[in-house]
């Protein structure tokens, strides 16, 4: 028993919080610092050993994480439902493309300006929309989704209409960044900055105010929190993330078309938030990674079944709607069975391993 107590004291002493500062630290233990350092090394050096497909996949995943993080700030942390997030991503993408094509703005500055312009649009939409809540807010943002897509399609002189716009390869001085590894590092930079900002936001008084509004906006207002102002702040930050993600999409895809930012994309972002776990940075990462991988897995499965079948055309036709069916099933499953999402599952596994085997002694 004495040896067990000594083992417990040695192993779990780093997890004991002795001050508010230690409780709010991003990396609370040497263990987490070590694993973060290992992850950072892998993210920086692993691309040199990966093929073009994996680099392109990881770059697209990074953009999706930024988009989902923006929606999670609005929905998961503040409790405001939005069905127009795909439109905000589209605004950022078109703004970035126009700045690069028409004004020849450097791509890294065009991405940031696209995010800022999208944030301004978020203010314009959020001020009237946030005077309502619940289902009515969802319908208001859905209306903006339809309006934005209509503008993308019909304002041909600015957006190129249904054909969209082409975006040239980004340049950094005289260097043309046209390789997949270049896109990977561009996305990685904005992803690290975005996640760092989000993590620090929710360690501040602003983030705690947003979570108080999510739990009970009436109680938050009684406690002295200017609820409407903080809701607008949440909408602006969410739109900023969406705009930056849209600019990265424009750079990554080298083109911008209205079909990329339809209602199905907005629903997909919301599903990533729900499945990953609302109100967590980790949930944004896990949800985006999980759902972003499904189409690739289904493509592989359909290709395999097509080779094994005597009528591959019928297999493709039958399994084409499978992505939407799986998406709907996963949303229902996580809402009813696991409302905390993949992040909640991971937390339980982590806590179990942290205290094992003491509960069974």
N, C-alpha and C positions, 0 to 999 in steps of 0.2 A: 504493500500500500504506500509506503514511504517513497519508493522509487517511482510509483505512478504519479504521486503528488509532485515530485521533483520534475518529472517529465512534463506534466501539465504546466507547471510554472515556467519552465524553459521554453515550451512550445508556444504558449498562448499569451505570455506577458506582452509581446509586441502589439496584440490586439486590444489591450486595455487602454482606454482613453483617459488621460489625466488632465486634459484641458480642452477648452472649446476649439483652440487652434488645431490641436491634434485630431479632434473629431471631424474637423472640416477639411483636413488635408486631402489632396487628391491621391497621393501615394502614401498610405498610412503605415506601411511596414516595409522592411527590407525585401521581403518576399515579393510584394507587388512591384517594387522598384526594379527588382532583378528581372521579373518576367516582362515588364514593360520595356526594359533595355533590350532583351532578347527579341521582342516583337519589333522594336524600332530597327534593329540590325537587319532582321528578315525583310522588312518592308523596303529598306534602302538597297540592300544588296541582292535579294532573291531575284529581282527582275532580270538580272544579267544571265540567269540560268533558265529562264522561262521562254516559251515560244510566243509568237505573235498573237495566237488565239487567246492564250491565258492573259497576256498583257492587256489586250483589248477588253477581255471579260472583266478583269480587275478594275480597269479604268471606268468602264460602264457601271460597275458595282459601286465604286467610290462616288460617282455622280448621284446614283440612286440613294446612297446613304445621306448625302447632303440634303437632297430633296425631302427624304423622310424625316430627317432631324428637324427641318423647318416645320413640317406639319405636326410633328410630335410636340414641339414647343407650343403650338396653338391648341392642339386637341388633347395631348396627353398631360401637359403641365398646366394649361389654363382651362381646360374643359370646354373649349369652343369647337363645335363640329364644322368642318369646311369640306365642301364637295367641289371646290374650285381651285384646288392646289395645282392641278395640271395646267390650268390657264395661267397662273402666275409663273410657272416654269416656262411656259410658252412666251410670255411677255419678256422674260429675261433673255431667252434664246433669240427672239427677233430683234430686241434692242442691241444685243451684242453683235449680231450679224450686220445690222444697219450701220453701227458705229465703225465696224471694220471695213465694210464695203464702200460706204459713202464718205466717211470722214477719215478713213485710214488711221484709226486709233489703234495703238498697240493692243494685242489681244489680252494681256494681263490687266490693262486698264479698262478695256471694254467689258471684261467680265465683271469687274467691280462696279462700273457705271451702270451696267445692266441690272445688277442687284439693287443699286440705289434707286434707279428709276422704278423698278418693280416695287420697292418699298413705298415710294410715293403713290403708286397705284393702289397699294394696300391701304394707305391712309384714306384715299378717296373712296374705296369700297368699304373699308372698315368703319368709318365714322357713322354712316347711316345704318349699316348692317348690324353693328354691335349694339344698337338700341333694342334689338330683339335677341332672343336666344333660343336654344333648343332646336326643334325641328324647323322653326321659321328662319333661323340663321342658316341652317343647312340649305334650305330652299333658296335663300338670298344668294349664297355663294354658288349654288348650282346655276342660278340665272346668270351670274357673271361668267361662269364657265361657257355657257352657250353663246353669250354676247362676244366673248373673246375669240372663240373659234369662228364665229361669223365674220368678225373683223379680219382675222388672219386670212380667211378665204376670199373675201370680197374687196379688201383694200389692196388691189393688185399693184398700184403704183408704188406702194411702200413695202408690201410684204411678198410680192410675187404671186399672190393668189394661191390657187390649188397646187401649182408647181413648186411653190416655196422659193427659197433662196439658197444659192451656193455660198459657201464660206471658204476663203483661201486658207492654205496651210499657215498656221501661226509662225511668226518670225520673232526672233529675239536678236535685234541688231541685224547682222548679215547672215545669221544662222537660221536656216529653215527647219522648223520642228515638224517633220513629216513621218517620223518613225513611231511605232507603237510604244516604244519605251519612253519617248518624249511625252506622249499623251499621258502615260502612266504617272510620270513624275509631276506633270502639271496638275493633274487631278489630286495626287497625293498631297501636294502642298496646300491646296485649298481645303482638302478634307481635314488635315491635321489642324489647320487654323480654325475651321468651323467647329470641330469637336471640342477643341480647347476653349473656344469662346462659349460654347453651350455649357460645358462643364463648369466653368467659372461663373456663368450667369446664374445657375441654380444654387451656387454656394453663396450668392449675394442676397441682399435684402429684396432686390427686385424679383429674383427667382422664388423666394419664399412667399412674397406677396402674390405671385401668379398661382402658386400651389394653394394658397389660402382661398383665392377666388375660385379655383377649381373645386375645392372641398365644399365651400358654402359661401357664395358671393355676398349674401346678406350679412352673415357674421363678419366677413372681411370688411365690409363697409362700416359696420358698427365699430369694429376695431380701429377705424381711422384710415383704412387703405382706400385711396381714390380708385374705385373699381373700374370706372369707364376709362380712365387714363391708362391704367395698366393693361386693360384689354386691347386698347389701341397699340400700346407698346408691344404686346405679344403678336398682334397682327402684323405690325411693321417688321419685327424680327423674323417672323415666319416668311413673310414676302421677300425679305432680303435673302434668306437662304434659298428660297425657290428661284429667285432671279439669278443668283450666282450659279446654281445648278443648271439653269437653262442656258446660261452662257457657256458653261463647260460642255453641255450637250451639243451646242452649235459647233464648238471647236472639235469635239470628238467625232461627230457624225459628218462634219464638213458640209452640212446642209441643214436647212430648217424647213419643215413642212407642217401644215396644220394637223395632219393625221397623227403626228407624234404626240400631240398635247390634247387629245380628246377626253371625253368623259371616262373612258375605260382606263386611261392613265391616272386620272384623279382617284378613281375607285381603287386602283392598284396601290397607290400611295397610302390610302386609308387602311387597306388590308395589311400592308407592311407594318403600320403603326400598331394595329390591333394584335397581329400575330407575334410581332417582336416584343411588345410590352409597352403600354402607354405610360408616359411619365418617366422614362429612363433613357439615358444616352445609349446604354448597351442594347436596349430594345430596338432602337433605330438601326443599329448595326446588324443585329441578328435577324430582324424582320426583313430588311432589305436583302441580306445575303441569302436567306431562305427562299424568298419568293423570286429573287433574281435568278436563282439556280434552277428553278422548276422548268422554265422553257427549254433550257439546254438539256436537262435530263429527259424531257418529253421528246425533244428532237432526236436524241440518241435512241430512245426507246422505239419511236416510230420508225426510224431508219432500220433498227435491228429487226423489228417485226415485219417490215416490208421485205427484207431480204429472205426471211423464213417463210413468207406467205407466197402462195401462187398468184394472188391478185393484190399486188402492193398498192394499186390505186385506191381500192376500196378501204384498205387499212388506213391510208392517209386521210380519206374523207371521214371515216368513222371517228378517228382519234383527234382530228383538228380542234373540235370544241372542248377537248379534255382539259385544257388549261383553265378555262373559265369555270368548268365544273369543279376542278380541284380547288380553285380560289374560293368559290362559294362554300364548299365543304369546310375548308380550313377556317374561314371566318366564323361559321356557325360552331365549329368544334371549339375554337379558342374562346369564344364568347360564353359558351355554356359550360365547358369543362375546365378550361385553363384561362381565366380572364386576365391573369398577370402575364400571359404570353411566354415566349421563350426565355425572356430575362428572368421571370419568376421561377421557371424550371431550373435555370442555371443557378440562381441564388440558393434554392433548396439543396441542390447537389453540392454546391460549395460549402454551405453551412453543415451539411451532413459529414462531409469529409473533414471539415475543420475540427469537429468535436469527436470524431470517431477515434477510439472505440469506447469513450467514456460512458455513453448512455447505456452500454451493455455490460458494464463492470459490476 
